[in-house]
Amino acid sequence: MAKPYFEQLKQLIESFDLKPAQTNNMEVKHFFSGAALYSEGVIISSLSPMGLSFKLPEMEVEQLIKEGKATYLKYFEKGNVKKSYAMFQEPNLNRVERWRSYFLKAIEFNLKNHI
């Protein structure tokens, strides 16, 4: 079941047409029933049956949730809420520019907090 999400996440990232420096040390891996994008060993994005998520500053995640654009990420129905991840349910993966902007924010956020 995870293979389609793995391929979709890889294709989405490739569609962003990023510079090699922007994708340095990044790897897509199978993750539960979906796929996750790791940067410097940290998950910055995932795609699963639940939706597409990005690791972003908590204040931005809260704002997206307040506006009804996203929800908190939970890997399992009864699992803990991951407050630093915004999850977009039923994402239209053809909206490349929308997802590209969140992807770039997730990269930047991770780099600032990884150092």
Beta strands, then each sheet from edge to edge (+ up, - down):
strand 1: 26-31
strand 2: 34-39
strand 3: 42-48
strand 4: 51-55
strand 5: 71-73
strand 6: 82-88
sheet 1: 1+ 2- 3+ 4- 6+ 5-
end
